[in-house]
């Protein structure tokens, strides 16, 4: 009895740890932005995560979800649209093509799709608990009303009775606008695309080399090798992905190089500035910058101008160029 009681007390903790580490909680469910989007069936979808199945589990069509997948499914990778439906099915799409891009990007060891900073606005209140979160100041803000103009026109066109009442009596426009604002959720701006939740842009947690996300402001310090595909240097190939270089043309590219094959043979180091995976097509959008144009890290300080150090018996400080940053650092640290 004591052993059974101890096992029952440990069961909830074990279930919580298993649930937090499962693939189920990593699949972010799409949410409706508002009533208008619900009528149009427009979802605010995050970046969908590719879910992987081992060969043994794939034989049973088991992907670690709520239920097994149908037998005709042959792909080892899937993306889930909806975990559960009223008919008891899981909406999914084969994800083999998307997983191939993620496998290539894993070799770069770079983060994908920086997580947006949290909004500084107050959190949006739930209308079920606190009532409407609208305020009179927000309702009649000119900038805010201008942003709702297109949505208000669509709202009028979707309701035939409301539109007919407006044709019969144009003075009804004020009342209809007030009705539209009362039904519109105004608040934190969390429904905007830049504040939408983002899922992990790599494979699931159980595989090595997952492409993790990181907040904005953290600069990657690992360089990736790549080859220029054009003479102007704006197109770069790295990890099997064609990337765009925001600084092109001049780094390690000679003006006399007219042969494209010779340009492609030159291997250079680049820094990844932006890495994004399109949620629909799975295409990788990669922006790189030549290493020589990037800022030097504290451990790799490079002099900006040449320095000529000459020994002198009377002067312990060498002759130098006063505009040299490295000399000033040494002078202030050692000779002051």
Backbone bond lengths (Angstrom), bond angles and torsions (degrees), N, CA, C in turn:
res aa  C-N    CA-C-N  psi(-1)  N-CA   C-N-CA  omega(-1)  CA-C   N-CA-C  phi
1 X - - - 1.459 - - 1.522 110.95 -
2 X 1.338 115.38 -41.28 1.458 118.28 -179.80 1.525 110.95 -65.27
3 X 1.340 115.64 -41.38 1.463 119.07 179.35 1.516 110.73 -65.24
4 X 1.333 116.89 -39.95 1.470 119.97 178.96 1.522 110.81 -65.48
5 X 1.361 115.31 -39.25 1.461 118.03 178.55 1.518 111.82 -65.21
6 X 1.345 116.52 -40.25 1.457 119.71 178.68 1.519 111.35 -65.97
7 X 1.346 116.84 -37.98 1.473 120.03 178.60 1.512 111.32 -66.32
8 X 1.349 115.83 -38.46 1.468 118.37 179.51 1.522 111.56 -68.33
9 X 1.356 116.42 -32.76 1.460 118.80 177.91 1.523 111.59 -71.63
10 X 1.338 117.78 -30.45 1.456 120.24 179.12 1.520 112.74 -82.60
11 X 1.318 117.39 -16.40 1.463 120.34 -176.02 1.520 113.14 -61.16
12 X 1.364 120.34 -46.42 1.472 118.40 179.93 1.527 113.07 -60.55
13 X 1.348 116.91 -40.40 1.462 119.07 179.68 1.525 110.75 -64.99
14 X 1.336 116.90 -39.86 1.455 119.60 178.72 1.522 110.69 -65.85
15 X 1.332 116.38 -39.84 1.461 119.07 178.97 1.526 111.31 -65.32
16 X 1.329 117.41 -40.50 1.453 120.31 179.15 1.524 111.30 -62.83
17 X 1.327 117.00 -43.24 1.465 119.47 -179.70 1.523 111.06 -66.34
18 X 1.336 117.31 -38.99 1.455 119.96 178.54 1.524 111.52 -68.32
19 X 1.322 115.53 -38.14 1.465 118.93 -178.50 1.528 111.54 -68.82
20 X 1.341 116.73 -40.20 1.459 119.78 179.57 1.517 111.77 -66.36
21 X 1.319 116.96 -29.54 1.455 120.36 -179.95 1.503 114.47 -95.16
22 X 1.305 117.78 6.23 1.465 120.90 -177.20 1.514 110.61 -85.07
23 X 1.326 115.61 168.49 1.456 121.04 177.35 1.527 111.16 -77.16
24 X 1.300 116.88 -18.09 1.452 119.75 -175.57 1.518 111.79 -64.41
25 X 1.341 117.42 -43.74 1.459 119.65 -176.95 1.525 111.47 -75.85
26 X 1.325 118.28 -12.83 1.455 120.12 179.58 1.529 112.09 -83.92
27 X 1.322 117.96 -11.67 1.457 121.73 178.81 1.524 107.64 -90.83
28 X 1.324 116.72 105.41 1.465 121.72 -178.13 1.513 108.50 -79.47
29 X 1.324 115.90 128.83 1.449 120.42 -177.99 1.521 111.06 -79.36
30 X 1.336 118.47 140.83 1.473 120.21 176.22 1.519 110.44 -69.21
31 X 1.314 115.32 149.74 1.456 121.53 -179.40 1.517 109.97 -128.33
32 X 1.336 115.69 147.59 1.453 120.58 174.56 1.526 109.16 -75.72
33 X 1.322 115.57 138.05 1.461 119.05 -179.71 1.527 111.15 -77.31
34 X 1.320 117.78 -40.31 1.455 121.25 178.34 1.528 108.11 -163.16
35 X 1.323 115.57 -176.71 1.456 119.58 -177.19 1.525 111.27 -64.89
36 X 1.323 117.82 -35.65 1.455 120.06 179.80 1.519 110.96 -65.18
37 X 1.317 117.26 -41.43 1.455 120.09 178.11 1.523 111.04 -68.71
38 X 1.321 116.85 -30.02 1.461 119.36 178.19 1.515 110.63 -66.79
39 X 1.339 116.69 -38.71 1.456 118.63 178.61 1.524 110.68 -67.80
40 X 1.317 116.96 -35.03 1.458 120.58 179.58 1.522 112.93 -87.27
41 X 1.325 116.92 -2.44 1.451 122.88 -179.47 1.536 111.08 58.00
42 X 1.324 114.62 43.79 1.451 120.33 176.45 1.528 108.19 -100.11
43 X 1.304 116.22 121.83 1.455 121.22 -176.57 1.529 110.32 -99.78
44 X 1.313 114.10 149.11 1.457 120.42 170.10 1.523 106.81 -95.55
45 X 1.325 116.06 83.66 1.460 121.35 -172.07 1.521 110.71 -88.82
46 X 1.292 117.88 135.77 1.463 119.45 170.58 1.523 109.91 -79.75
47 X 1.310 116.15 -177.60 1.450 120.17 175.24 1.519 108.04 -70.22
48 X 1.334 116.13 121.17 1.459 119.60 -176.13 1.517 111.03 -76.33
49 X 1.289 115.64 140.74 1.449 121.37 -177.68 1.514 110.51 -95.26
50 X 1.321 116.25 137.78 1.453 121.75 176.72 1.521 108.67 -80.37
51 X 1.320 116.68 124.38 1.465 122.40 -178.20 1.530 108.38 -101.18
52 X 1.303 115.08 133.55 1.459 122.40 -172.50 1.521 109.98 -106.59
53 X 1.326 115.27 145.32 1.449 121.66 176.17 1.524 109.23 -124.03
54 X 1.327 117.03 133.20 1.460 120.86 177.65 1.534 109.50 -69.35
55 X 1.329 117.70 160.76 1.476 118.63 179.77 1.527 113.79 -56.29
56 X 1.343 116.94 -39.94 1.465 118.85 -179.92 1.530 111.09 -67.78
57 X 1.340 116.45 -40.87 1.460 119.23 178.89 1.523 111.58 -72.64
58 X 1.331 117.02 -32.23 1.453 119.58 179.37 1.516 111.54 -66.18
59 X 1.317 117.06 -28.98 1.464 120.26 176.57 1.524 111.27 -63.31
60 X 1.327 116.08 -31.05 1.468 120.97 177.34 1.533 111.62 -96.64
61 X 1.346 117.52 4.73 1.461 123.55 -177.77 1.534 110.67 59.75
62 X 1.329 115.39 37.98 1.458 120.99 -178.65 1.517 108.85 -103.52
63 X 1.327 116.17 120.86 1.459 122.25 178.26 1.526 111.45 -115.73
64 X 1.315 117.64 16.53 1.449 120.44 179.25 1.512 113.58 75.33
65 X 1.318 118.90 18.21 1.453 122.32 -179.45 1.524 110.19 -99.14
66 X 1.316 114.97 -163.69 1.459 119.78 -175.04 1.520 111.70 -67.94
67 X 1.316 117.17 -34.79 1.454 122.13 -178.44 1.521 109.03 -145.17
68 X 1.325 115.57 164.85 1.457 120.48 179.48 1.525 110.69 -73.61
69 X 1.327 115.11 152.97 1.449 120.95 179.38 1.524 110.29 -81.04
70 X 1.329 118.63 162.56 1.467 120.52 178.78 1.525 111.85 -63.56
71 X 1.301 116.54 157.78 1.456 121.42 -178.51 1.522 113.64 -65.52
72 X 1.331 121.02 -36.02 1.475 118.81 -179.41 1.524 114.53 -63.28
73 X 1.325 118.44 -11.72 1.465 120.73 -178.40 1.525 109.37 -74.42
74 X 1.326 116.60 118.97 1.463 122.21 -178.07 1.522 113.23 -107.48
75 X 1.323 117.87 -12.83 1.459 120.49 -177.03 1.521 110.66 -76.75
76 X 1.340 115.69 139.84 1.461 120.78 176.24 1.516 111.79 -82.49
77 X 1.334 117.77 -8.15 1.451 122.46 -179.09 1.525 108.68 -125.37
78 X 1.314 116.60 136.90 1.452 121.02 178.38 1.528 109.06 -138.84
79 X 1.319 115.57 157.61 1.460 122.62 168.90 1.516 107.33 -119.14
80 X 1.319 116.64 134.52 1.462 122.50 -172.93 1.516 109.59 -99.88
81 X 1.326 116.64 127.48 1.460 122.16 174.04 1.523 111.46 -88.96
82 X 1.313 116.28 -39.10 1.460 120.42 -178.43 1.520 108.15 -152.93
83 X 1.317 116.59 125.78 1.458 119.80 -178.33 1.514 112.77 -68.44
84 X 1.328 117.22 -33.95 1.457 120.21 -175.97 1.519 108.75 -144.39
85 X 1.302 115.87 143.42 1.455 122.74 177.67 1.512 108.99 -126.79
86 X 1.339 118.41 165.48 1.472 119.47 177.34 1.518 114.11 -58.83
87 X 1.335 116.75 -20.04 1.464 120.17 -179.63 1.520 112.60 -93.92
88 X 1.334 117.40 2.09 1.449 120.70 176.75 1.509 114.36 80.74
89 X 1.336 118.14 24.90 1.458 121.86 178.77 1.525 109.50 -115.82
90 X 1.318 114.50 162.20 1.462 122.05 175.24 1.518 108.72 -108.06
91 X 1.322 116.40 121.91 1.462 120.58 177.92 1.524 108.86 -80.75
92 X 1.314 116.55 126.61 1.454 121.52 -174.43 1.524 109.32 -145.68
93 X 1.331 114.37 167.22 1.459 122.96 174.02 1.520 107.87 -138.19
94 X 1.328 117.82 140.75 1.468 119.04 175.35 1.523 110.03 -62.06
95 X 1.321 116.53 137.40 1.457 120.62 -173.87 1.508 114.49 -120.77
96 X 1.327 118.33 26.10 1.462 120.04 -177.71 1.522 111.76 -65.00
97 X 1.333 116.80 -41.25 1.466 119.10 -178.62 1.519 111.30 -66.24
98 X 1.335 117.59 -38.22 1.455 120.20 179.70 1.526 111.70 -71.42
99 X 1.308 116.33 -34.98 1.464 118.64 -179.67 1.519 111.24 -68.31
100 X 1.336 117.56 -28.33 1.468 119.81 179.14 1.520 110.63 -65.25
101 X 1.328 117.32 -40.45 1.463 120.35 177.93 1.516 110.47 -65.04
102 X 1.316 117.27 -40.76 1.462 120.73 -179.49 1.528 111.08 -67.55
103 X 1.321 117.50 -34.29 1.456 119.70 176.68 1.526 110.93 -63.02
104 X 1.323 116.15 -41.12 1.461 119.39 179.05 1.521 111.23 -65.56
105 X 1.318 116.61 -39.85 1.461 119.88 -177.78 1.518 112.17 -72.60
106 X 1.330 117.31 -19.63 1.461 118.77 178.06 1.521 111.52 -64.23
107 X 1.325 117.08 -29.80 1.463 120.00 -179.65 1.520 111.97 -67.61
108 X 1.333 117.75 -20.40 1.455 120.59 178.55 1.520 112.58 -80.74
109 X 1.339 117.21 -19.50 1.475 121.81 -177.80 1.510 111.19 54.31
110 X 1.326 116.28 43.21 1.454 121.52 -179.58 1.519 109.61 -114.96
111 X 1.323 115.78 156.20 1.457 120.51 177.08 1.512 109.86 -81.11
112 X 1.310 115.78 154.85 1.459 120.83 -177.03 1.512 109.79 -124.65
113 X 1.335 115.80 135.90 1.456 124.13 174.04 1.532 110.41 55.63
114 X 1.319 119.32 85.48 1.469 121.38 -179.85 1.519 112.04 -55.05
115 X 1.317 116.04 139.40 1.460 121.60 -179.77 1.520 108.89 -72.99
116 X 1.333 119.52 125.77 1.472 120.07 -179.44 1.520 111.52 -62.30
117 X 1.311 114.57 149.19 1.458 118.80 176.08 1.522 110.30 -67.48
118 X 1.305 115.89 151.38 1.455 120.03 -179.61 1.526 110.53 -67.48
119 X 1.299 114.49 145.10 1.456 119.05 -178.99 1.527 109.71 -67.31
120 X 1.332 115.41 142.02 1.455 120.65 178.20 1.523 111.95 -81.33
121 X 1.331 117.12 -8.02 1.457 119.82 178.19 1.516 109.80 -71.90
122 X 1.305 114.52 165.55 1.460 119.22 179.06 1.527 109.39 -70.30
123 X 1.334 118.74 152.37 1.461 120.29 179.99 1.522 111.16 -65.04
124 X 1.312 114.43 147.15 1.452 119.98 -178.28 1.527 110.13 -74.71
125 X 1.307 117.08 130.84 1.449 122.01 -178.34 1.521 110.24 -83.64
126 X 1.295 115.65 142.63 1.449 119.99 178.61 1.527 109.52 -74.91
127 X 1.330 118.87 128.77 1.463 119.72 -179.79 1.518 112.73 -66.63
128 X 1.344 117.92 -20.59 1.461 119.82 -179.94 1.527 111.16 -75.06
129 X 1.337 116.80 -30.39 1.463 120.25 -176.90 1.518 112.69 -97.61
130 X 1.329 116.38 -40.79 1.454 120.10 -172.91 1.520 113.59 -116.31
131 X 1.311 116.79 4.08 1.450 119.16 -176.54 1.511 110.82 80.38
132 X 1.322 116.02 -164.38 1.452 120.40 -177.57 1.522 110.06 -69.22
133 X 1.335 116.08 138.51 1.463 121.33 178.81 1.519 112.00 -93.77
134 X 1.322 118.44 7.69 1.460 121.10 -179.66 1.525 110.37 -76.16
135 X 1.307 115.41 151.42 1.454 121.97 174.98 1.516 108.30 -128.00
136 X 1.320 116.11 159.14 1.456 119.84 -179.32 1.525 111.12 -65.23
137 X 1.338 117.31 -34.64 1.449 119.43 179.75 1.521 111.29 -65.29
138 X 1.347 116.59 -40.66 1.456 119.87 -179.55 1.526 111.34 -72.21
139 X 1.314 117.43 -34.77 1.456 120.28 -177.33 1.515 111.73 -64.52
140 X 1.315 118.03 -38.06 1.450 121.73 -173.38 1.526 112.24 -108.72
141 X 1.321 116.33 22.03 1.456 119.96 172.92 1.525 108.17 -74.41
142 X 1.355 119.01 124.36 1.477 119.48 -176.35 1.524 113.65 -59.57
143 X 1.331 117.44 -40.52 1.460 119.58 -179.28 1.529 110.87 -66.24
144 X 1.338 115.64 -38.48 1.454 118.34 -179.45 1.531 110.81 -70.40
145 X 1.325 117.48 -39.89 1.454 120.27 178.88 1.524 111.04 -64.83
146 X 1.311 117.61 -36.15 1.461 120.59 178.84 1.521 111.20 -64.77
147 X 1.341 116.74 -35.33 1.461 119.90 179.44 1.526 112.44 -71.66
148 X 1.343 117.37 -21.47 1.465 121.10 -179.81 1.523 113.06 -94.38
149 X 1.314 117.67 5.56 1.460 120.32 -174.39 1.530 111.51 -62.99
150 X 1.323 117.58 -50.11 1.468 120.05 -178.75 1.522 111.74 -64.84
151 X 1.330 116.45 -37.56 1.465 119.37 179.17 1.527 111.10 -68.61
152 X 1.324 116.75 -34.82 1.464 120.14 178.10 1.527 111.08 -67.33
153 X 1.341 117.52 -38.67 1.463 120.50 177.78 1.528 110.58 -64.62
154 X 1.321 117.42 -41.79 1.457 120.35 177.75 1.519 111.25 -65.00
155 X 1.322 116.49 -35.57 1.468 120.27 178.67 1.520 110.66 -65.82
156 X 1.339 117.48 -39.55 1.461 120.45 178.16 1.526 110.96 -66.81
157 X 1.318 117.40 -41.08 1.455 120.26 -178.67 1.521 112.69 -69.69
158 X 1.315 117.66 -23.90 1.466 120.15 -178.78 1.528 112.55 -81.51
159 X 1.320 118.20 -11.01 1.466 121.17 -179.04 1.524 107.99 -120.46
160 X 1.308 115.53 107.25 1.470 120.91 -175.80 1.527 111.63 -67.21
161 X 1.330 118.30 -40.04 1.463 120.73 -178.86 1.529 110.86 -65.26
162 X 1.323 116.05 -41.54 1.461 119.83 179.34 1.524 111.26 -65.17
163 X 1.319 115.63 -41.17 1.455 119.47 -179.97 1.530 111.43 -67.58
164 X 1.350 117.09 -37.26 1.462 120.05 177.92 1.523 111.19 -66.99
165 X 1.342 117.16 -37.82 1.463 119.93 177.63 1.518 111.46 -65.03
166 X 1.321 117.20 -32.47 1.460 120.58 178.44 1.526 111.05 -71.33
167 X 1.331 117.11 -35.58 1.458 119.87 176.79 1.534 111.35 -67.24
168 X 1.319 116.26 -38.00 1.460 119.63 -178.78 1.522 111.58 -71.77
169 X 1.316 117.01 -38.21 1.459 121.27 -177.43 1.529 109.04 -139.29
170 X 1.341 119.07 100.17 1.477 120.21 -178.95 1.518 113.94 -61.33
171 X 1.337 117.73 -19.65 1.457 119.57 179.13 1.526 112.51 -69.72
172 X 1.321 116.88 -11.65 1.462 120.20 178.00 1.538 112.56 -72.17
173 X 1.346 117.11 -7.57 1.462 119.76 -177.01 1.532 111.94 -61.31
174 X 1.329 116.94 -38.74 1.467 119.36 -179.89 1.521 111.22 -64.99
175 X 1.328 116.11 -42.66 1.467 118.91 -179.89 1.531 111.04 -66.68
176 X 1.341 116.73 -39.73 1.463 119.86 179.53 1.530 111.15 -67.50
177 X 1.327 117.05 -37.40 1.466 119.33 177.22 1.524 111.17 -64.06
178 X 1.350 116.43 -39.96 1.455 119.79 178.10 1.527 110.65 -65.27
179 X 1.344 116.34 -38.65 1.460 120.24 177.84 1.525 111.45 -65.39
180 X 1.325 116.24 -38.90 1.468 119.95 178.70 1.535 111.16 -66.17
181 X 1.333 117.37 -41.35 1.464 120.34 179.69 1.511 111.89 -67.80
182 X 1.335 117.17 -33.84 1.465 119.63 178.28 1.520 111.68 -65.65
183 X 1.327 116.84 -30.95 1.463 120.12 -179.64 1.508 114.36 -93.06
184 X 1.334 117.68 0.20 1.461 121.87 179.69 1.515 109.20 -98.55
185 X 1.294 116.15 131.77 1.464 121.57 -178.94 1.518 108.68 -84.47
186 X 1.320 115.98 116.92 1.461 123.11 -178.98 1.520 108.16 -115.41
187 X 1.332 116.22 136.50 1.466 115.51 178.39 1.496 113.19 173.53
188 X 1.319 116.78 -111.92 1.451 120.79 -165.03 1.510 114.28 -78.62
189 X 1.306 118.70 -11.39 1.453 119.63 -175.51 1.510 112.90 74.80
190 X 1.325 117.83 18.14 1.455 120.60 -178.81 1.514 112.58 -72.53
191 X 1.364 117.53 -12.00 1.448 120.04 178.68 1.521 112.88 -84.14
192 X 1.325 118.30 -5.95 1.443 120.63 179.34 1.525 109.71 -70.87
193 X 1.348 117.38 151.00 1.466 119.64 -176.94 1.521 113.70 -58.77
194 X 1.357 118.14 -36.47 1.455 118.78 -177.90 1.525 112.74 -71.63
195 X 1.327 117.43 -16.06 1.462 120.08 177.90 1.527 112.26 -106.28
196 X 1.328 117.22 6.04 1.460 119.62 -179.31 1.527 109.67 -70.04
197 X 1.331 117.86 149.91 1.467 119.77 179.50 1.509 111.17 -65.53
198 X 1.330 115.99 144.07 1.449 122.18 -179.16 1.512 109.39 -117.21
199 X 1.319 116.33 135.60 1.448 120.72 176.65 1.519 110.81 -89.72
200 X 1.306 116.72 172.22 1.449 120.88 178.51 1.515 109.61 -66.03
201 X 1.321 116.48 134.28 1.459 120.85 -174.12 1.514 112.63 -91.62
202 X 1.320 118.28 19.53 1.453 120.82 179.57 1.504 111.03 -128.20
203 X 1.310 115.73 -163.88 1.455 119.63 177.18 1.520 109.51 -75.73
204 X 1.336 115.33 -178.10 1.456 117.23 -172.84 1.515 111.04 -74.58
205 X 1.325 115.11 175.63 1.462 121.87 -169.94 1.516 113.50 -64.51
206 X 1.327 118.92 -22.72 1.454 121.12 -171.22 1.520 113.10 -83.67
207 X 1.339 118.71 -7.46 1.447 120.51 -178.17 1.524 110.85 -99.66
208 X 1.323 118.10 146.64 1.481 119.86 176.70 1.520 110.78 -74.06
209 X 1.330 115.09 153.48 1.455 120.14 176.45 1.503 114.78 74.45
210 X 1.321 118.32 36.78 1.455 121.09 -179.29 1.528 109.45 -68.59
211 X 1.333 116.84 140.01 1.458 121.35 176.56 1.518 107.68 -81.75
212 X 1.316 117.89 101.69 1.448 121.84 -175.65 1.524 111.30 -86.80
213 X 1.322 115.34 159.65 1.460 121.43 172.96 1.519 109.94 -91.44
214 X 1.322 116.52 162.21 1.453 121.36 174.85 1.521 108.23 -149.93
215 X 1.332 117.76 151.75 1.471 119.95 -179.58 1.520 111.85 -65.26
216 X 1.312 115.44 161.35 1.457 120.32 177.14 1.528 109.86 -67.51
217 X 1.304 115.63 151.23 1.448 120.55 178.71 1.509 113.99 101.04
218 X 1.327 118.37 -13.87 1.459 121.64 177.90 1.514 108.04 -95.48
219 X 1.319 117.83 117.57 1.448 122.41 -176.81 1.519 109.96 -91.77
220 X 1.313 116.33 128.94 1.462 120.13 178.05 1.523 109.80 -68.39
221 X 1.314 117.39 137.01 1.461 122.41 -176.64 1.517 112.09 -110.79
222 X 1.308 118.09 2.10 1.458 120.56 179.23 1.520 108.93 -95.82
223 X 1.325 115.68 129.94 1.448 120.62 -177.67 1.529 110.05 -89.50
224 X 1.312 115.91 148.83 1.462 121.94 179.64 1.528 108.05 -119.36
225 X 1.325 117.98 138.39 1.467 120.13 178.47 1.522 111.06 -79.12
226 X 1.301 116.02 146.59 1.451 121.32 179.13 1.511 111.38 -158.07
227 X 1.326 114.86 166.74 1.457 121.81 179.66 1.524 109.01 -127.01
228 X 1.317 115.90 138.23 1.460 120.60 177.25 1.524 109.17 -76.83
229 X 1.323 115.01 138.14 1.464 120.81 -178.63 1.521 112.27 -101.65
230 X 1.319 117.60 -14.12 1.452 121.23 179.71 1.519 110.01 -131.77
231 X 1.303 115.76 161.77 1.451 120.34 -177.46 1.526 111.95 -68.93
232 X 1.337 117.00 -33.03 1.464 118.93 -179.69 1.520 112.63 -74.69
233 X 1.327 118.06 -11.63 1.460 121.01 173.68 1.505 115.76 80.61
234 X 1.327 119.20 10.10 1.458 120.55 -177.96 1.531 112.87 -86.54
235 X 1.306 118.47 -16.62 1.464 122.55 -179.23 1.512 108.00 -113.48
236 X 1.347 115.84 123.92 1.457 122.29 -175.30 1.522 108.39 -128.50
237 X 1.322 116.25 139.90 1.462 122.41 175.73 1.516 108.67 -106.43
238 X 1.324 116.48 124.99 1.461 122.35 178.22 1.516 109.48 -149.02
239 X 1.327 117.03 134.55 1.466 123.28 178.27 1.522 112.01 55.84
240 X 1.329 117.42 32.42 1.453 120.21 -179.76 1.506 114.50 74.74
241 X 1.335 117.98 10.84 1.464 123.19 -178.91 1.525 108.28 -121.00
242 X 1.329 116.11 135.17 1.461 120.84 176.30 1.520 108.34 -82.97
243 X 1.324 116.98 121.33 1.463 122.99 -176.67 1.521 109.17 -114.40
244 X 1.337 115.00 160.71 1.455 122.72 175.69 1.521 109.05 -105.93
245 X 1.321 116.15 133.52 1.452 122.12 179.03 1.521 108.87 -99.52
246 X 1.351 116.93 124.47 1.458 120.03 -179.47 1.517 112.35 -76.14
247 X 1.330 118.55 -13.33 1.463 123.23 173.58 1.518 107.01 -125.56
248 X 1.312 117.39 111.48 1.455 119.58 -175.33 1.506 112.17 -127.61
249 X 1.317 113.99 167.21 1.446 120.02 167.23 1.500 116.70 101.20
250 X 1.318 120.43 -41.68 1.454 119.07 -164.59 1.515 114.88 -110.99
251 X 1.314 118.92 -20.60 1.458 120.11 -172.34 1.519 109.65 -83.37
252 X 1.343 116.73 117.63 1.467 123.62 175.79 1.520 112.99 55.80
253 X 1.300 117.84 28.02 1.458 121.32 177.14 1.514 107.72 -123.92
254 X 1.328 116.90 114.26 1.455 122.42 -179.22 1.520 109.71 -82.74
255 X 1.330 116.48 141.98 1.457 119.89 179.56 1.517 112.20 -65.73
256 X 1.333 116.88 -22.03 1.454 119.72 -179.90 1.521 112.85 -82.92
257 X 1.306 117.57 -3.37 1.449 121.02 -179.01 1.524 108.73 -82.00
258 X 1.278 116.75 94.43 1.457 121.17 176.75 1.515 112.28 -95.11
259 X 1.291 115.88 -15.24 1.458 119.56 -178.78 1.524 109.23 -87.56
260 X 1.335 116.65 120.70 1.472 120.88 -178.55 1.517 112.05 -65.51
261 X 1.318 117.15 -31.00 1.462 119.26 -179.38 1.525 110.97 -65.29
262 X 1.332 117.22 -37.11 1.464 119.84 178.84 1.521 110.95 -68.91
263 X 1.318 117.50 -34.65 1.462 120.51 178.05 1.518 110.45 -66.42
264 X 1.302 117.25 -39.79 1.465 120.72 -178.01 1.520 112.83 -72.28
265 X 1.317 117.17 -18.91 1.453 119.74 178.83 1.520 112.74 -78.28
266 X 1.318 118.04 -11.36 1.460 121.84 -178.15 1.524 109.51 -85.31
267 X 1.321 118.13 112.40 1.464 123.59 -179.26 1.520 109.25 -92.31
268 X 1.334 116.64 127.22 1.460 122.54 -178.08 1.522 110.16 -128.00
269 X 1.330 115.02 165.32 1.460 121.85 175.49 1.520 109.54 -99.83
270 X 1.344 115.63 137.51 1.449 122.18 -179.86 1.524 109.21 -128.72
271 X 1.314 114.52 159.18 1.460 122.28 173.97 1.514 108.46 -112.78
272 X 1.323 116.53 130.04 1.458 121.27 -179.26 1.526 108.96 -77.09
273 X 1.324 116.18 119.93 1.462 121.68 179.37 1.519 111.95 -96.93
274 X 1.305 116.88 -30.64 1.470 120.54 -177.37 1.508 108.91 -152.66
275 X 1.315 116.78 129.95 1.458 122.44 177.83 1.519 108.30 -135.74
276 X 1.314 116.01 116.62 1.457 121.03 -177.21 1.515 109.26 -136.49
277 X 1.318 115.50 142.22 1.461 121.76 178.14 1.520 107.99 -114.52
278 X 1.322 116.64 121.45 1.458 121.20 -179.32 1.517 109.54 -64.38
279 X 1.353 118.82 128.48 1.468 120.32 -175.29 1.518 113.40 -68.27
280 X 1.324 118.85 -27.23 1.467 120.40 -176.55 1.521 112.29 -88.10
281 X 1.324 116.72 -52.70 1.467 120.59 -176.35 1.519 113.57 -89.43
282 X 1.341 117.93 -18.30 1.456 120.58 -176.40 1.515 113.39 75.89
283 X 1.335 118.29 10.44 1.454 122.06 -179.25 1.520 110.42 -74.65
284 X 1.332 115.61 139.45 1.462 121.47 179.74 1.517 109.29 -88.56
285 X 1.325 116.92 126.36 1.456 123.79 176.38 1.524 107.46 -107.90
286 X 1.315 116.32 104.29 1.459 122.36 -170.79 1.527 109.70 -118.04
287 X 1.338 115.51 130.02 1.461 122.27 176.57 1.525 108.18 -121.46
288 X 1.332 116.59 126.36 1.456 121.73 -177.07 1.523 109.29 -122.52
289 X 1.320 114.36 168.46 1.459 122.20 178.87 1.515 108.40 -140.20
290 X 1.330 118.77 135.52 1.468 119.87 179.16 1.524 111.44 -57.73
291 X 1.315 115.56 143.66 1.469 120.29 -176.58 1.521 111.55 -62.70
292 X 1.323 118.15 -37.13 1.459 120.46 -177.73 1.510 112.54 -68.71
293 X 1.369 117.74 -15.49 1.452 120.48 178.36 1.526 112.77 -98.07
294 X 1.306 117.25 -2.34 1.455 120.68 -178.42 1.507 110.53 -86.88
295 X 1.314 116.39 162.85 1.468 121.73 177.48 1.513 109.44 -72.57
296 X 1.297 117.17 140.86 1.455 121.80 -179.92 1.519 110.28 -77.68
297 X 1.307 115.17 142.41 1.456 120.20 177.08 1.523 110.44 -78.48
298 X 1.347 118.94 163.79 1.473 120.54 -177.70 1.519 113.16 -55.44
299 X 1.334 118.42 -35.67 1.460 120.35 -179.20 1.504 114.19 -82.33
300 X 1.343 117.65 -2.62 1.451 120.83 -177.29 1.528 109.98 -130.53
301 X 1.328 117.30 48.44 1.455 121.02 -179.53 1.529 109.61 -70.76
302 X 1.328 116.50 126.06 1.457 122.65 -177.16 1.519 109.32 -114.52
303 X 1.315 119.74 133.54 1.460 120.80 178.62 1.512 111.12 -64.26
304 X 1.333 115.41 136.47 1.449 120.30 -178.75 1.522 111.91 -81.21
305 X 1.337 118.08 -22.63 1.465 121.99 177.78 1.518 108.73 -132.73
306 X 1.330 118.19 150.28 1.471 120.23 -179.83 1.519 111.44 -62.53
307 X 1.324 115.36 148.29 1.460 121.57 179.77 1.525 109.35 -127.30
308 X 1.302 116.48 136.51 1.455 122.17 179.23 1.525 108.40 -116.01
309 X 1.325 116.93 107.40 1.457 121.87 -179.64 1.536 109.07 -93.31
310 X 1.351 117.43 124.61 1.469 123.32 -179.16 1.527 108.14 -125.59
311 X 1.319 116.95 128.32 1.470 120.90 -179.93 1.515 110.43 -71.59
312 X 1.335 115.96 143.41 1.463 121.07 179.00 1.514 107.99 -142.87
313 X 1.328 115.91 139.85 1.461 120.03 -178.51 1.513 112.10 -76.33
314 X 1.310 118.05 -25.78 1.450 121.25 -177.09 1.526 113.42 -96.59
315 X 1.284 116.22 -21.32 1.462 120.08 -175.19 1.516 108.69 -124.59
316 X 1.318 115.96 117.62 1.458 119.42 178.59 1.513 113.27 -74.15
317 X 1.325 115.67 -18.40 1.455 120.05 177.97 1.521 108.59 -94.78
318 X 1.286 118.08 129.80 1.439 123.82 -175.81 1.522 110.82 -76.16
319 X 1.320 114.00 159.52 1.453 117.43 172.32 1.516 109.07 -69.28
320 X 1.310 115.54 146.50 1.448 118.68 -168.83 1.522 109.44 -156.86
321 X 1.285 113.22 178.31 1.451 121.51 172.56 1.519 107.45 -101.88
322 X 1.328 118.25 122.47 1.453 121.50 -173.03 1.529 112.49 -65.28
323 X 1.308 117.70 -23.18 1.472 120.33 -178.20 1.509 113.04 -85.63
324 X 1.334 117.33 4.61 1.450 119.84 -176.81 1.523 110.28 -82.55
325 X 1.328 116.52 125.41 1.461 120.82 -177.33 1.513 111.63 -71.33
326 X 1.337 117.60 -37.27 1.454 120.37 -179.14 1.523 111.08 -66.25
327 X 1.338 116.54 -38.67 1.469 118.59 179.31 1.526 110.92 -65.09
328 X 1.323 117.51 -43.07 1.455 120.16 -179.97 1.519 111.34 -60.80
329 X 1.340 115.84 -38.03 1.462 119.38 179.34 1.525 110.48 -65.22
330 X 1.357 116.92 -44.06 1.463 120.37 179.59 1.522 110.83 -67.59
331 X 1.311 116.61 -40.84 1.460 121.08 -177.73 1.513 111.73 -63.86
332 X 1.329 116.93 -43.96 1.466 120.66 -179.34 1.518 112.35 -71.77
333 X 1.340 117.44 -26.38 1.463 120.63 -176.01 1.523 112.41 -88.17
334 X 1.342 118.28 -37.53 1.460 121.22 -171.20 1.521 113.66 -107.76
335 X 1.337 118.21 -36.73 1.448 120.24 -170.47 1.510 113.42 -105.52
336 X 1.313 120.52 -0.01 1.463 121.39 -179.53 1.520 110.33 -93.33
